[in-house]
């Protein structure tokens, strides 16, 4: 429980046997439940998560890989079913500093936002800690996502350290969210179309030699370009329809 709101942490994990135990250990004590989504890992991720002594931990296993977005959606559905007030996403590779979690939760508890997301570019360590290729890629995607999502004050669109209220989850069509890389860009556009309030929160960039990215440019460019164009078109259509309804109202 954090300031009278129940909190669940969703940890999507794929082949994270080296990091999953440490990631679970970083979850603050005020979190009520930890749901690890093993996305059909080929290593011991699920086994090590199940062996963890933390009584809050629950492990859900996918029979086939669904992608990081698909794993997060599974966690969101479980959070809704269990009735938690806020669902937080923390990565299975331990790249999210637990000290930043209260800052992500405060805007939701205060009623100032429906969704808060980390922004590593608002932390002074980003230029030293984040690899140059990721800096360039994140800047490009963040600028594009400003346009397609409609959240002009948002940046670092690919940061996965997020918190969302139960109310915001209930108005998003989870079945239609893009399941793989590009998921956060699609989610932001859907949140905007639903009228959700989104805030950026400074978070620490955490990188190290053990965390080599599995993302390859040729596996990212076309899917993300598709997601961005589709998200922009859907958001514009929804907002156009909303204006038309408002004009017809007596």
DOLUM-677945 format. One record per atom (N, C-alpha, C, CB): x, y, z; residue in one letter. Coordinates in steps of 0.2 Angstrom, whole numbers, padded with zeros to 4 digits, always signed. Glycine has a CB too. Layout:
XYZA
...
END
This chain:
+0004-0006+0000X
+0000+0000+0000X
+0004+0006+0000X
-0005+0000+0006X
+0003+0011-0005X
+0007+0017-0005X
+0002+0023-0004X
+0011+0018-0011X
+0002+0026+0001X
-0003+0032+0002X
-0010+0030+0001X
-0001+0038-0002X
-0012+0025+0004X
-0019+0022+0004X
-0021+0019-0003X
-0024+0028+0005X
-0016+0018-0008X
-0018+0015-0014X
-0014+0008-0014X
-0016+0019-0020X
-0018+0003-0016X
-0014-0003-0017X
-0010-0004-0024X
-0020-0009-0017X
-0004-0006-0023X
+0000-0006-0029X
+0003-0013-0031X
+0006-0002-0027X
+0002-0015-0037X
+0005-0021-0040X
+0011-0019-0045X
+0000-0025-0043X
+0016-0023-0045X
+0021-0022-0049X
+0021-0028-0054X
+0028-0022-0046X
+0021-0026-0061X
+0021-0031-0066X
+0028-0031-0069X
+0016-0029-0072X
+0031-0037-0069X
+0038-0038-0072X
+0038-0043-0078X
+0043-0041-0066X
+0038-0040-0084X
+0039-0044-0090X
+0046-0047-0091X
+0037-0040-0096X
+0046-0053-0092X
+0053-0056-0092X
+0054-0061-0098X
+0055-0059-0085X
+0059-0061-0101X
+0060-0066-0107X
+0068-0067-0106X
+0058-0063-0114X
+0069-0074-0105X
+0076-0076-0104X
+0081-0071-0099X
+0080-0076-0111X
+0078-0070-0093X
+0081-0066-0088X
+0084-0070-0082X
+0076-0060-0086X
+0086-0076-0083X
+0088-0080-0077X
+0094-0077-0073X
+0090-0087-0079X
+0098-0073-0077X
+0103-0069-0073X
+0101-0063-0069X
+0109-0067-0078X
+0095-0061-0071X
+0094-0054-0067X
+0087-0054-0064X
+0093-0049-0073X
+0083-0060-0065X
+0076-0059-0062X
+0076-0059-0055X
+0072-0065-0065X
+0080-0063-0051X
+0080-0063-0044X
+0082-0056-0041X
+0085-0069-0041X
+0087-0053-0044X
+0089-0047-0042X
+0083-0041-0043X
+0095-0044-0045X
+0080-0042-0049X
+0074-0037-0051X
+0069-0038-0045X
+0072-0039-0058X
+0067-0044-0043X
+0062-0045-0038X
+0064-0042-0032X
+0060-0053-0037X
+0070-0043-0030X
+0073-0040-0024X
+0072-0033-0023X
+0080-0043-0022X
+0073-0029-0029X
+0073-0022-0029X
+0066-0019-0028X
+0075-0019-0035X
+0060-0023-0028X
+0054-0021-0027X
+0053-0018-0020X
+0048-0026-0029X
+0051-0012-0019X
+0050-0009-0012X
+0045-0013-0008X
+0048-0002-0013X
+0045-0013-0002X
+0041-0016+0003X
+0034-0014+0003X
+0044-0016+0010X
+0033-0008+0001X
+0026-0005+0001X
+0022-0008-0005X
+0026+0002+0001X
+0025-0011-0010X
+0021-0014-0015X
+0017-0020-0013X
+0026-0016-0021X
+0011-0021-0014X
+0007-0026-0012X
+0008-0033-0015X
+0000-0024-0012X
+0009-0033-0022X
+0010-0039-0025X
+0015-0038-0031X
+0003-0042-0028X
+0018-0044-0033X
+0023-0044-0038X
+0021-0049-0043X
+0030-0045-0036X
+0019-0047-0049X
+0017-0052-0054X
+0023-0053-0060X
+0010-0050-0057X
+0026-0058-0060X
+0031-0060-0065X
+0028-0063-0071X
+0037-0064-0062X
+0029-0060-0077X
+0026-0063-0083X
+0032-0066-0087X
+0022-0058-0087X
+0032-0073-0086X
+0038-0076-0090X
+0035-0077-0097X
+0039-0083-0087X
+0038-0074-0102X
+0036-0074-0109X
+0039-0079-0113X
+0037-0067-0112X
+0037-0086-0111X
+0040-0092-0114X
+0047-0092-0115X
+0037-0092-0121X
+0051-0090-0109X
+0058-0090-0109X
+0061-0097-0110X
+0060-0088-0102X
+0067-0097-0113X
+0070-0104-0114X
+0075-0106-0109X
+0073-0104-0121X
+0076-0101-0104X
+0080-0103-0098X
+0077-0104-0092X
+0085-0097-0098X
+0080-0102-0086X
+0077-0104-0080X
+0073-0098-0077X
+0082-0106-0075X
+0071-0093-0081X
+0068-0087-0078X
+0062-0089-0073X
+0065-0083-0084X
+0057-0093-0076X
+0051-0095-0072X
+0053-0098-0065X
+0047-0099-0076X
+0058-0103-0066X
+0060-0107-0060X
+0063-0103-0055X
+0065-0113-0063X
+0067-0098-0057X
+0071-0094-0052X
+0066-0089-0049X
+0076-0090-0055X
+0061-0087-0053X
+0056-0083-0050X
+0051-0086-0045X
+0051-0079-0055X
+0050-0092-0047X
+0045-0097-0042X
+0049-0098-0036X
+0043-0103-0046X
+0056-0099-0036X
+0059-0101-0030X
+0061-0095-0025X
+0066-0103-0032X
+0059-0089-0027X
+0060-0083-0023X
+0056-0083-0017X
+0058-0076-0027X
+0059-0081-0012X
+0056-0082-0005X
+0050-0076-0003X
+0061-0082+0000X
+0050-0071-0008X
+0045-0066-0007X
+0038-0068-0008X
+0047-0060-0011X
+0034-0068-0002X
+0027-0071-0003X
+0023-0067-0007X
+0024-0071+0004X
+0025-0061-0009X
+0021-0057-0014X
+0021-0059-0021X
+0023-0050-0013X
+0026-0063-0023X
+0027-0065-0030X
+0023-0070-0032X
+0034-0067-0030X
+0020-0069-0038X
+0016-0073-0042X
+0019-0074-0049X
+0008-0071-0043X
+0019-0080-0052X
+0022-0081-0059X
+0017-0083-0063X
+0028-0086-0058X
+0016-0080-0069X
+0012-0082-0074X
+0016-0083-0080X
+0007-0076-0076X
+0015-0089-0083X
+0019-0091-0089X
+0015-0092-0095X
+0022-0098-0087X
+0018-0089-0101X
+0016-0089-0107X
+0018-0096-0111X
+0017-0083-0112X
+0014-0099-0114X
+0016-0105-0118X
+0019-0103-0124X
+0010-0109-0120X
+0018-0097-0127X
+0022-0095-0133X
+0023-0088-0132X
+0017-0096-0139X
+0029-0086-0135X
+0031-0079-0134X
+0026-0074-0137X
+0038-0078-0137X
+0024-0069-0133X
+0020-0064-0136X
+0023-0057-0136X
+0014-0063-0131X
+0029-0056-0134X
+0032-0049-0135X
+0031-0046-0128X
+0029-0045-0140X
+0035-0040-0127X
+0035-0037-0121X
+0028-0034-0120X
+0040-0032-0121X
+0025-0031-0125X
+0019-0028-0124X
+0013-0033-0122X
+0017-0025-0130X
+0014-0039-0125X
+0009-0044-0124X
+0010-0047-0116X
+0010-0050-0128X
+0016-0047-0114X
+0017-0049-0107X
+0015-0044-0102X
+0025-0050-0106X
+0016-0037-0104X
+0013-0032-0099X
+0005-0032-0099X
+0015-0025-0102X
+0002-0033-0105X
-0005-0034-0105X
-0008-0040-0101X
-0008-0035-0112X
-0004-0045-0101X
-0006-0051-0096X
-0006-0049-0089X
-0001-0057-0097X
+0000-0045-0087X
+0000-0042-0081X
-0005-0037-0079X
+0007-0039-0080X
-0007-0033-0084X
-0012-0028-0082X
-0019-0032-0081X
-0013-0023-0088X
-0020-0037-0085X
-0026-0041-0084X
-0027-0044-0077X
-0027-0046-0090X
-0021-0046-0075X
-0021-0050-0069X
-0022-0044-0063X
-0014-0053-0068X
-0019-0038-0064X
-0020-0033-0059X
-0027-0031-0059X
-0015-0027-0061X
-0030-0030-0064X
-0038-0028-0065X
-0042-0034-0061X
-0040-0027-0072X
-0040-0040-0062X
-0044-0045-0059X
-0043-0046-0052X
-0042-0052-0062X
-0037-0044-0049X
-0036-0044-0042X
-0038-0037-0039X
-0029-0045-0041X
-0040-0032-0043X
-0043-0026-0040X
-0038-0021-0037X
-0047-0028-0034X
-0032-0021-0040X
-0027-0016-0037X
-0028-0009-0040X
-0020-0019-0039X
-0026-0004-0036X
-0028+0003-0038X
-0023+0005-0044X
-0027+0007-0032X
-0017+0003-0043X
-0011+0005-0048X
-0007-0001-0050X
-0007+0011-0044X
-0005-0001-0056X
-0001-0006-0059X
+0006-0002-0061X
-0004-0010-0065X
+0011-0005-0059X
+0018-0002-0061X
+0021-0007-0065X
+0022+0000-0054X
+0025-0005-0070X
+0029-0010-0074X
+0037-0008-0072X
+0028-0009-0082X
+0040-0014-0070X
+0047-0014-0069X
+0050-0019-0073X
+0049-0014-0061X
+0056-0018-0076X
+0058-0023-0081X
+0062-0029-0077X
+0064-0020-0086X
+0062-0035-0081X
+0065-0041-0078X
+0072-0041-0078X
+0063-0047-0081X
+0075-0036-0081X
+0083-0035-0081X
+0086-0031-0076X
+0085-0033-0088X
+0081-0028-0072X
+0084-0024-0066X
+0086-0017-0068X
+0089-0027-0063X
+0084-0014-0074X
+0086-0008-0076X
+0082-0002-0073X
+0086-0008-0084X
+0078-0003-0068X
+0074+0002-0065X
+0075+0003-0058X
+0066+0000-0067X
+0077+0009-0056X
+0079+0010-0049X
+0073+0011-0045X
+0083+0017-0049X
+0072+0007-0039X
+0066+0007-0035X
+0066+0013-0031X
+0067+0001-0030X
+0071+0017-0031X
+0071+0024-0027X
+0066+0028-0031X
+0077+0026-0026X
+0065+0027-0038X
+0061+0032-0042X
+0054+0030-0041X
+0063+0032-0049X
+0052+0024-0038X
+0045+0022-0039X
+0040+0027-0035X
+0044+0015-0036X
+0042+0030-0029X
+0037+0035-0026X
+0036+0041-0030X
+0040+0037-0019X
+0041+0043-0034X
+0040+0049-0038X
+0035+0047-0044X
+0046+0051-0041X
+0035+0041-0046X
+0030+0039-0051X
+0023+0038-0049X
+0032+0032-0055X
+0023+0036-0042X
+0016+0035-0039X
+0013+0041-0037X
+0017+0030-0034X
+0017+0046-0035X
+0014+0052-0032X
+0009+0056-0036X
+0019+0057-0030X
+0010+0057-0043X
+0005+0060-0047X
-0002+0057-0047X
+0008+0062-0054X
-0001+0050-0047X
-0008+0046-0047X
-0011+0046-0041X
-0006+0039-0049X
-0008+0046-0035X
-0011+0046-0029X
-0014+0053-0028X
-0006+0045-0023X
-0011+0059-0030X
-0013+0065-0029X
-0019+0067-0034X
-0007+0070-0030X
-0020+0063-0039X
-0026+0064-0043X
-0024+0068-0049X
-0031+0067-0040X
-0017+0069-0050X
-0015+0074-0055X
-0014+0071-0062X
-0008+0077-0053X
-0014+0064-0062X
-0012+0060-0068X
-0015+0053-0068X
-0005+0060-0069X
-0016+0050-0074X
-0019+0044-0074X
-0013+0039-0076X
-0025+0043-0079X
-0008+0041-0079X
-0002+0037-0081X
+0004+0041-0080X
-0003+0035-0088X
+0009+0039-0077X
+0015+0042-0076X
+0021+0038-0079X
+0017+0044-0069X
+0025+0041-0082X
+0031+0037-0086X
+0037+0040-0084X
+0029+0036-0093X
+0042+0036-0084X
+0049+0038-0083X
+0052+0042-0089X
+0054+0033-0081X
+0056+0047-0087X
+0059+0051-0092X
+0067+0052-0090X
+0056+0058-0093X
+0071+0047-0093X
+0078+0047-0091X
+0082+0053-0094X
+0081+0041-0094X
+0079+0057-0099X
+0082+0063-0101X
+0082+0069-0096X
+0079+0065-0108X
+0077+0068-0091X
+0077+0073-0086X
+0081+0072-0080X
+0070+0074-0084X
+0085+0067-0081X
+0090+0065-0076X
+0097+0067-0078X
+0090+0058-0073X
+0101+0070-0074X
+0108+0072-0077X
+0113+0067-0079X
+0111+0077-0072X
+0112+0061-0077X
+0116+0055-0078X
+0115+0052-0085X
+0116+0050-0073X
+0110+0054-0089X
+0108+0051-0095X
+0113+0051-0100X
+0102+0054-0098X
+0117+0057-0101X
+0122+0057-0106X
+0128+0053-0104X
+0124+0065-0106X
+0129+0051-0098X
+0135+0047-0096X
+0133+0040-0096X
+0137+0049-0089X
+0127+0038-0094X
+0125+0031-0093X
+0122+0028-0099X
+0120+0031-0087X
+0118+0032-0103X
+0114+0029-0109X
+0119+0028-0115X
+0108+0033-0110X
+0119+0022-0118X
+0124+0021-0124X
+0121+0026-0129X
+0123+0014-0127X
+0126+0029-0133X
+0125+0034-0138X
+0120+0032-0143X
+0131+0036-0142X
+0120+0025-0145X
+0115+0023-0150X
+0108+0024-0148X
+0117+0016-0153X
+0107+0022-0141X
+0101+0022-0138X
+0098+0030-0137X
+0101+0019-0131X
+0103+0034-0136X
+0101+0041-0135X
+0098+0044-0142X
+0107+0045-0133X
+0102+0042-0147X
+0100+0044-0154X
+0093+0041-0156X
+0105+0042-0159X
+0092+0035-0155X
+0086+0031-0156X
+0080+0034-0152X
+0087+0024-0155X
+0081+0035-0145X
+0076+0037-0141X
+0074+0044-0143X
+0078+0037-0134X
+0079+0049-0145X
+0077+0055-0146X
+0072+0055-0153X
+0083+0060-0148X
+0074+0051-0158X
+0070+0051-0164X
+0063+0048-0163X
+0074+0046-0169X
+0063+0043-0159X
+0056+0040-0157X
+0052+0045-0153X
+0057+0033-0154X
+0055+0048-0148X
+0051+0052-0144X
+0049+0058-0148X
+0056+0055-0138X
+0052+0061-0153X
+0050+0066-0157X
+0044+0064-0161X
+0055+0069-0161X
+0045+0058-0164X
+0039+0055-0168X
+0033+0054-0164X
+0042+0049-0172X
+0034+0051-0158X
+0028+0050-0153X
+0025+0056-0151X
+0031+0045-0148X
+0028+0061-0150X
+0025+0068-0148X
+0019+0069-0153X
+0030+0074-0148X
+0021+0068-0160X
+0016+0070-0165X
+0011+0064-0165X
+0020+0070-0172X
+0012+0058-0165X
+0007+0053-0166X
+0003+0052-0160X
+0011+0046-0167X
+0006+0053-0154X
+0002+0052-0148X
-0002+0059-0146X
+0006+0050-0142X
+0000+0064-0148X
-0003+0071-0146X
-0001+0073-0139X
-0010+0070-0145X
+0004+0070-0136X
+0007+0072-0129X
+0013+0076-0131X
+0008+0066-0124X
+0012+0082-0132X
+0018+0087-0134X
+0023+0088-0129X
+0015+0093-0137X
+0021+0087-0122X
+0026+0088-0117X
+0029+0082-0115X
+0022+0091-0111X
+0028+0077-0118X
+0031+0070-0116X
+0038+0069-0120X
+0026+0064-0118X
+0042+0065-0117X
+0048+0063-0120X
+0051+0057-0117X
+0054+0069-0119X
+0056+0054-0120X
+0058+0047-0118X
+0052+0042-0119X
+0061+0047-0111X
+0049+0042-0125X
+0043+0037-0126X
+0045+0030-0124X
+0041+0038-0133X
+0051+0028-0125X
+0053+0021-0125X
+0054+0018-0117X
+0059+0019-0129X
+0054+0023-0113X
+0055+0021-0106X
+0050+0017-0103X
+0056+0028-0101X
+0051+0011-0101X
+0046+0006-0099X
+0044+0007-0091X
+0048+0000-0100X
+0047+0011-0088X
+0046+0012-0081X
+0040+0016-0080X
+0052+0015-0077X
+0034+0013-0079X
+0027+0017-0079X
+0023+0015-0073X
+0024+0015-0086X
+0018+0019-0072X
+0013+0017-0067X
+0006+0020-0070X
+0014+0021-0060X
+0001+0016-0069X
-0006+0017-0072X
-0011+0016-0067X
-0007+0013-0079X
-0017+0020-0067X
-0022+0019-0063X
-0027+0013-0065X
-0026+0025-0061X
-0031+0010-0061X
-0036+0005-0063X
-0041+0009-0068X
-0039+0003-0057X
-0043+0015-0066X
-0047+0018-0071X
-0045+0019-0078X
-0049+0025-0068X
-0039+0021-0079X
-0036+0021-0085X
-0035+0015-0089X
-0029+0025-0085X
-0033+0009-0085X
-0033+0003-0088X
-0040+0001-0091X
-0030-0002-0083X
-0045+0002-0087X
-0052+0000-0089X
-0054+0003-0095X
-0057+0002-0083X
-0052+0009-0097X
-0054+0012-0103X
-0050+0011-0109X
-0055+0020-0102X
-0045+0007-0109X
-0040+0005-0114X
-0042-0002-0117X
-0033+0005-0112X
-0043-0003-0123X
-0044-0009-0126X
-0038-0013-0126X
-0047-0009-0133X
-0036-0017-0121X
-0030-0021-0120X
-0029-0026-0126X
-0030-0024-0114X
-0035-0028-0129X
-0034-0033-0134X
-0031-0031-0140X
-0041-0036-0136X
-0031-0024-0141X
-0029-0021-0147X
-0022-0018-0147X
-0034-0016-0150X
-0019-0018-0141X
-0012-0015-0140X
-0007-0019-0144X
-0011-0015-0133X
-0003-0015-0147X
+0003-0018-0151X
+0007-0022-0146X
+0007-0013-0155X
+0008-0029-0147X
+0011-0033-0142X
+0019-0033-0142X
+0009-0040-0144X
+0022-0030-0147X
+0030-0031-0147X
+0033-0024-0146X
+0032-0034-0153X
+0039-0023-0149X
+0043-0017-0148X
+0038-0012-0152X
+0050-0017-0151X
+0037-0006-0149X
+0032-0001-0152X
+0026-0001-0147X
+0030-0003-0159X
+0025-0005-0142X
+0020-0005-0138X
+0019+0001-0134X
+0021-0011-0133X
+0024+0004-0131X
+0023+0011-0127X
+0021+0016-0132X
+0029+0013-0124X
+0023+0016-0138X
+0020+0022-0143X
+0013+0021-0144X
+0025+0021-0149X
+0011+0015-0145X
+0004+0013-0146X
+0000+0015-0140X
+0003+0006-0148X
+0002+0013-0134X
-0002+0014-0128X
-0003+0022-0127X
+0002+0011-0122X
+0002+0026-0128X
+0002+0033-0127X
-0004+0036-0132X
+0008+0036-0128X
-0004+0034-0138X
-0009+0037-0142X
-0016+0035-0140X
-0008+0034-0150X
-0017+0028-0138X
-0023+0026-0135X
-0025+0030-0129X
-0023+0018-0134X
-0020+0031-0125X
-0022+0035-0119X
-0024+0042-0120X
-0016+0035-0114X
-0021+0045-0125X
-0023+0052-0127X
-0030+0052-0130X
-0018+0055-0132X
-0032+0047-0134X
-0038+0046-0137X
-0044+0045-0132X
-0039+0040-0142X
-0042+0042-0126X
-0046+0041-0121X
-0047+0047-0116X
-0044+0035-0117X
-0043+0052-0117X
-0043+0058-0113X
-0039+0057-0106X
-0050+0060-0111X
-0034+0052-0106X
-0030+0051-0100X
-0025+0057-0099X
-0027+0044-0100X
-0024+0058-0093X
-0018+0063-0091X
-0012+0059-0090X
-0020+0067-0085X
-0007+0061-0094X
+0000+0058-0093X
+0005+0063-0091X
+0002+0055-0100X
+0010+0061-0087X
+0015+0065-0084X
+0022+0061-0085X
+0014+0067-0077X
+0027+0065-0086X
+0034+0063-0086X
+0037+0064-0079X
+0038+0066-0092X
+0041+0059-0077X
+0044+0059-0071X
+0051+0058-0072X
+0041+0054-0065X
+0056+0062-0069X
+0063+0060-0070X
+0065+0054-0066X
+0067+0066-0067X
+0068+0049-0070X
+0071+0043-0067X
+0078+0042-0069X
+0066+0037-0069X
+0081+0038-0065X
+0088+0037-0066X
+0089+0032-0072X
+0092+0034-0059X
+0094+0033-0076X
+0096+0028-0082X
+0100+0023-0079X
+0099+0032-0088X
+0098+0017-0079X
+0102+0011-0076X
+0105+0007-0082X
+0098+0007-0071X
+0111+0007-0083X
+0114+0002-0088X
+0120-0001-0085X
+0116+0006-0095X
+0122-0006-0088X
+0128-0010-0086X
+0131-0015-0091X
+0127-0013-0079X
+0136-0018-0091X
+0139-0023-0096X
+0135-0029-0096X
+0146-0025-0094X
+0131-0030-0091X
+0127-0037-0091X
+0120-0036-0096X
+0125-0039-0084X
+0119-0029-0097X
+0113-0028-0101X
+0114-0026-0108X
+0109-0022-0097X
+0116-0031-0112X
+0117-0029-0119X
+0110-0030-0122X
+0122-0034-0122X
+0108-0025-0126X
+0102-0024-0130X
+0101-0030-0135X
+0100-0018-0133X
+0095-0033-0135X
+0093-0038-0140X
+0090-0035-0146X
+0089-0044-0137X
+0089-0028-0146X
+0085-0025-0151X
+0090-0024-0157X
+0083-0018-0148X
+0088-0026-0163X
+0091-0025-0169X
+0088-0020-0173X
+0093-0031-0173X
+0091-0015-0177X
+0087-0010-0180X
+0083-0013-0186X
+0092-0005-0184X
+0085-0018-0189X
+0080-0021-0194X
+0074-0024-0192X
+0084-0026-0199X
+0074-0026-0185X
+0068-0028-0182X
+0064-0023-0179X
+0070-0033-0177X
+0066-0017-0179X
+0062-0011-0176X
+0059-0006-0181X
+0067-0008-0171X
+0063-0004-0186X
+0061+0001-0190X
+0054+0001-0193X
+0066+0002-0195X
+0053-0005-0196X
+0047-0006-0200X
+0041-0007-0195X
+0047-0012-0205X
+0042-0011-0190X
+0036-0012-0185X
+0034-0005-0182X
+0038-0017-0180X
+0039-0002-0179X
+0038+0005-0176X
+0035+0010-0180X
+0044+0007-0172X
+0037+0010-0186X
+0035+0015-0191X
+0027+0014-0192X
+0038+0015-0198X
+0026+0007-0193X
+0019+0005-0194X
+0014+0007-0188X
+0018-0003-0195X
+0017+0006-0182X
+0013+0007-0176X
+0012+0015-0175X
+0017+0005-0169X
+0017+0019-0177X
+0017+0026-0176X
+0012+0029-0181X
+0023+0029-0177X
+0012+0027-0187X
+0007+0029-0192X
+0000+0027-0190X
+0009+0026-0199X
-0001+0020-0188X
-0008+0018-0186X
-0010+0022-0180X
-0007+0010-0185X
-0006+0023-0175X
-0008+0026-0169X
-0010+0034-0171X
-0002+0026-0164X
-0006+0037-0175X
-0008+0044-0177X
-0015+0044-0180X
-0003+0047-0181X
-0016+0039-0185X
-0022+0039-0189X
-0028+0038-0184X
-0022+0034-0194X
-0027+0033-0180X
-0033+0032-0175X
-0034+0037-0170X
-0031+0025-0171X
-0029+0041-0168X
-0030+0046-0163X
-0034+0052-0167X
-0024+0049-0160X
-0032+0053-0173X
-0035+0059-0176X
-0042+0057-0178X
-0031+0060-0183X
-0044+0051-0180X
-0050+0049-0181X
-0055+0049-0175X
-0051+0042-0184X
-0052+0047-0169X
-0056+0047-0163X
-0058+0054-0161X
-0052+0044-0157X
-0053+0059-0162X
-0054+0066-0160X
-0058+0069-0165X
-0047+0069-0159X
-0058+0067-0171X
-0063+0070-0176X
-0070+0068-0174X
-0061+0068-0183X
-0071+0062-0173X
-0078+0060-0171X
-0080+0063-0165X
-0077+0052-0170X
-0076+0064-0160X
-0078+0067-0154X
-0080+0074-0155X
-0072+0067-0149X
-0077+0078-0159X
-0078+0085-0161X
-0085+0085-0165X
-0073+0088-0165X
-0086+0080-0169X
-0092+0080-0173X
-0098+0078-0168X
-0092+0074-0178X
-0097+0074-0163X
-0103+0073-0158X
-0104+0079-0154X
-0101+0067-0154X
-0099+0083-0152X
-0100+0089-0149X
-0104+0094-0153X
-0093+0091-0146X
-0102+0094-0159X
-0106+0099-0163X
-0113+0098-0164X
-0102+0100-0170X
-0115+0091-0164X
-0122+0089-0165X
-0126+0090-0158X
-0122+0082-0168X
-0122+0090-0153X
-0126+0090-0146X
-0130+0097-0146X
-0121+0090-0140X
-0136+0096-0143X
-0140+0102-0142X
-0137+0107-0137X
-0147+0100-0139X
END
